[in-house]
Amino acid sequence: MSETLRHDGRRPDQKRAVSIELGTMKFAEGSALIQVGDTRVLASASVEKRVPRFLEKSEQGWLTAEYAMLPRATHTRSQREVSRGRPSGRTAEIQRLIGRSLRAVIDLKAIPGLTLTVDCDVLQADGGTRTASITAGYVAAVQALGRSLLAGDIARWPVLDSLAAISMGIVDGTPCLDLDYVEDSAAAVDMNLVATGSGSLVELQGTGEQRSFERHELDSLLDLGMQGITELVAEQEAVLADVLSDVRSLRDKGERRPAPPKDEASLWGEPDEV
């Protein structure tokens, strides 16, 4: 018996077509435009030589994120949140998700005195905007941090692991990967997964939209999600190949230098233990 295909012709375990374009913004230190099916998100990463007040006396930097949707990113026009005076609860929740996800793979002690702000703007929404924002935000952040390392603004590479995000859900009784809007709005169970390239979970958001779900269903969805993360990370690394090559070259040169003074030893070694 042949496998039932989804409404767009995909297999249940097949993610949507993904394209990532690096350096799409002229002035940002890092930027990436991602297209996941019909969802499009523009992410930029800005590096500023300052930290929030609560970190002014510390020896670490900071990473934060903002998220917004263009008024006609969806089927009907939505009001700009700036005209309402404050972000919606959904926007605030997604901003926090993006920020804490990226902080999970960035060693903030390696960027002292700097703040990295990742802005994610949804140009078109067809499901999975928060996961696409995280996936593109990571790419933009790596490009920005690579430039900071090459410019000498930071002394060692702060990226601890790769990071991507994807959605999963149970649609018409079948576990499916990477839901679009049609599937997301009809899913009995809806999940978002954020994970690292090495296979560690960063965040799992799961909701029984129409019913509760069993442990074996959760395991099936997690397996699908981790498969999707592996595929996304491979695409990120292909886009970032030149950036990562430059970083490796610089680190190799650093490792061939004479042994540094004791108080500088950690700058070119592994990240300090926390």
Number of C-alpha atoms within 10 A of each C-alpha: 3 4 7 11 12 15 9 9 9 14 14 21 19 17 25 18 9 16 15 22 17 18 19 16 15 8 10 16 22 27 30 27 26 23 20 22 18 16 22 26 30 24 33 30 29 19 21 13 12 15 19 12 8 7 14 13 9 12 12 17 21 23 24 18 25 20 24 21 20 16 16 15 18 16 10 8 10 12 12 15 15 10 8 9 8 11 16 12 9 9 17 15 13 19 24 14 19 27 21 16 24 26 17 18 18 23 23 21 18 21 25 21 22 22 21 23 19 30 23 29 20 25 20 20 22 19 23 23 27 24 23 27 30 28 28 30 33 30 31 31 27 23 25 23 27 24 19 19 20 16 10 10 16 19 19 25 25 20 21 14 16 24 30 29 31 27 31 33 33 26 20 12 10 17 21 26 28 27 28 22 16 12 21 22 13 16 25 21 23 24 24 22 22 25 25 21 17 12 14 12 14 17 15 14 11 17 15 14 17 11 9 9 15 7 8 9 15 18 11 16 27 22 15 23 28 23 17 23 27 19 15 22 21 13 15 22 14 12 17 19 12 12 17 16 12 15 19 13 11 16 18 12 10 17 13 8 10 7 10 13 8 7 7 11 11 15 16 17 13 12 17 10 4 5
